[in-house]
Amino acid sequence: MLHQFAEKIKDNVARVVIGKDEITELALIALLCEGHILFEDVPGIGKTTLAKALARSLGCTFARIQFTPDLLPSDVTGISWYNQKTQEFEFRPGPIMGQIILADEINRATPRTQSALLEAMQERQITVDRDTYPLPRPFLVLATQNPIELEGTFPLPEAQIDRFLIKTSLGYPTEAEENNILERYARRDPLVELEPVVGPDDILAMQERVRAVHVEEVVRAYMVRVVRATREHPAVDLGASPRGTLALYRTSQAHAALRGRDYVLPDDVKAMTPYVLTHRIHISPQTRLRGRTPEEVIAEVVGEVETPVFQ
């Protein structure tokens, strides 16, 4: 059932976003795990289009927040304003009160404004003038950031990066895919005609089904060994936290469910490890000087940890 829903969503998004089925699946995994996803890419790759297509396919409300150096926290969360007619303060919600949120170029905002997302992403609520407002469900933040070497950017603090369940990039399309993009967008924008294939209630039901996916004790122990190996690797100064272990557990469940299984295999763990743990480790300066990347270190960790074999 869940597998069929996921295929419908991916096929619908593929009408607009060409050649990015794997990325769409990662966004679905983040949504099903009630997490959030961070894209690091240059402008013009299709991140905004993906977010809009996903929101329309799910029948969810969509809001876009363009992060700039002068953006204030209240521009994200909303404000309380005094209504002279009613003689009372009223809450005017900000764009964060949507269901699918595109936080565009998040690393162009100041750290103070970046931190305004923390409570919303982790607690699914916002606080304005001592009043707390719950966010709608389902709730997914798709944040984008430019490569850190570009001018006018502020590196995301570790505490905020750790709030993202998954980090990935779309990358450039192949030659055939880019030609297909020109052909498909030549006469009209296919996003305008995109219709929902599921509803928000369906997503909430699928989230419950993902949590019911069975994880054998031996597979759970394998996850723990992989995460602990990141803390003991000589190239790593700071390994993944227990939040990373839980993220690996949840995403492995979703990965298995999207393949029509109600149980997790070690292959599900291996598939999700690069997207879940890479942004949660800090490699040593000496390792960087040698030209190694966190992706290479995580791949080495996975290769070194013994994979459980089922009889």
SVG drawing of the C-alpha trace seen along z (x, -y; Angstrom):
<svg xmlns="http://www.w3.org/2000/svg" viewBox="-14 -51 61 71">
<polyline fill="none" stroke="black" stroke-width="0.4" points="0.0,0.0 2.7,-2.5 4.9,-1.4 2.0,-2.1 1.4,-5.6 5.1,-6.4 5.3,-5.4 2.3,-7.5 3.9,-10.5 7.3,-10.0 5.6,-9.5 3.7,-12.7 6.7,-14.7 8.6,-13.2 6.2,-15.0 7.9,-18.3 11.3,-17.3 13.2,-15.2 15.7,-12.6 15.6,-13.1 13.6,-10.1 16.2,-9.3 16.0,-12.9 12.2,-12.7 12.5,-9.5 14.8,-11.1 12.3,-14.0 9.6,-11.4 11.7,-9.6 12.3,-12.8 8.5,-13.5 7.6,-10.0 10.1,-10.2 8.8,-13.7 12.2,-15.1 13.7,-17.7 16.1,-17.8 18.9,-20.1 20.0,-20.6 23.5,-22.1 23.7,-23.2 24.3,-26.0 21.3,-28.1 19.1,-27.0 19.3,-23.3 15.6,-22.8 15.3,-22.8 12.3,-25.3 10.5,-23.3 11.0,-20.1 9.5,-21.6 6.5,-23.0 5.9,-19.8 6.1,-17.8 3.6,-20.1 1.1,-19.9 1.4,-16.1 0.7,-15.8 -2.2,-18.3 -0.3,-20.3 0.0,-24.0 3.3,-25.5 5.3,-28.5 8.6,-29.8 11.0,-31.9 13.7,-33.7 16.5,-34.1 18.5,-37.3 20.9,-39.1 18.2,-41.6 15.5,-38.9 14.2,-39.0 13.1,-36.1 9.6,-37.6 9.5,-37.5 9.7,-33.7 7.4,-33.0 4.9,-35.9 4.0,-38.8 1.4,-39.9 -0.2,-43.2 -2.7,-45.4 -6.1,-45.5 -7.6,-49.0 -11.1,-47.8 -11.2,-44.9 -8.8,-46.6 -6.8,-43.3 -3.6,-41.8 -3.9,-39.4 -1.4,-36.9 -0.5,-37.3 1.2,-34.0 4.4,-33.9 5.2,-31.6 6.5,-28.9 2.8,-28.0 2.6,-26.1 3.0,-22.3 5.7,-22.2 8.3,-25.0 11.0,-25.9 13.7,-27.7 15.7,-29.1 19.4,-30.0 19.2,-29.5 22.9,-30.3 22.5,-33.8 20.6,-34.8 22.2,-35.9 22.6,-33.2 19.8,-34.9 17.4,-34.4 18.6,-30.9 18.0,-29.9 14.3,-31.0 13.8,-27.7 15.2,-25.5 12.0,-25.4 9.8,-24.9 11.9,-22.1 12.4,-20.2 9.3,-20.9 6.8,-21.6 5.7,-24.7 6.6,-28.4 6.6,-30.9 5.6,-34.5 5.3,-36.9 5.1,-34.0 2.3,-32.4 2.9,-29.0 1.3,-27.9 1.4,-24.4 2.4,-23.9 0.2,-22.0 0.8,-18.4 2.4,-17.0 5.2,-19.5 8.4,-19.4 11.2,-21.9 13.2,-21.7 16.1,-24.0 18.7,-25.0 22.1,-26.5 24.7,-27.7 28.2,-26.2 30.0,-27.8 32.7,-29.3 30.3,-31.7 30.3,-35.3 27.7,-36.6 27.0,-33.3 27.0,-32.4 28.0,-28.8 25.2,-27.0 26.0,-26.2 26.4,-22.5 23.2,-22.6 21.1,-23.6 22.8,-21.2 22.1,-18.4 18.3,-19.2 18.2,-18.1 17.5,-14.5 19.0,-14.2 21.5,-16.3 22.0,-15.8 22.4,-17.7 20.5,-17.5 23.5,-17.9 23.5,-18.8 21.2,-16.9 22.7,-14.6 22.8,-15.7 19.7,-13.7 17.8,-15.0 18.7,-18.6 17.4,-18.1 14.2,-16.6 13.8,-19.6 13.9,-22.0 11.4,-19.8 9.0,-19.5 9.1,-23.2 9.0,-24.5 5.3,-25.3 4.1,-25.4 5.1,-24.9 4.0,-21.4 3.9,-22.5 0.7,-24.6 -1.2,-21.5 0.0,-19.2 -2.7,-17.7 -2.6,-16.0 -2.4,-12.2 -2.6,-11.8 -3.8,-14.0 -2.4,-15.2 -4.4,-12.5 -2.8,-9.8 0.7,-11.1 -0.1,-11.0 -1.3,-7.4 1.8,-6.5 4.0,-8.0 2.3,-5.6 2.9,-2.6 6.6,-3.5 7.0,-3.5 5.5,0.1 8.3,1.4 10.1,4.2 13.8,3.9 15.5,7.1 17.8,6.8 20.8,7.7 20.1,4.9 19.6,2.4 22.9,3.4 24.5,3.0 23.2,-0.6 24.7,-1.3 28.1,0.1 28.1,-2.0 27.4,-5.2 29.9,-4.4 32.5,-3.7 32.3,-7.4 33.3,-8.5 36.3,-6.1 37.6,-6.7 41.1,-8.4 40.1,-10.9 37.1,-12.2 37.3,-14.8 33.6,-14.7 31.4,-11.7 27.7,-11.4 25.5,-11.9 22.7,-9.6 20.3,-11.8 22.2,-10.5 21.6,-6.9 17.9,-7.6 17.8,-9.3 19.5,-6.2 16.9,-4.0 13.9,-6.0 15.2,-6.5 16.1,-2.8 12.5,-1.9 11.2,-4.4 13.6,-3.0 12.4,0.5 8.7,-0.6 9.2,-2.3 10.4,1.0 7.3,2.8 8.8,4.5 7.7,4.5 11.2,5.3 14.6,3.6 17.6,5.2 21.3,4.1 21.1,2.9 18.6,0.3 21.0,-0.9 23.9,-1.1 21.7,-3.0 20.7,-5.7 24.1,-6.1 25.7,-8.6 22.6,-10.9 22.1,-10.7 25.6,-10.6 27.9,-12.6 26.7,-16.0 26.9,-14.9 30.6,-14.3 33.5,-16.7 36.7,-15.4 40.1,-16.6 42.0,-19.5 44.8,-17.0 42.3,-14.9 41.0,-17.9 44.6,-18.8 45.0,-15.3 42.0,-16.0 39.7,-13.6 36.0,-14.3 33.3,-13.3 31.7,-11.2 34.8,-9.2 35.2,-8.7 31.6,-7.5 32.1,-5.1 35.2,-3.8 33.3,-3.4 30.6,-1.4 33.1,0.8 34.9,1.6 31.9,2.5 30.9,6.1 27.6,6.6 25.2,9.1 24.3,12.1 20.8,13.7 20.5,17.5"/>
</svg>
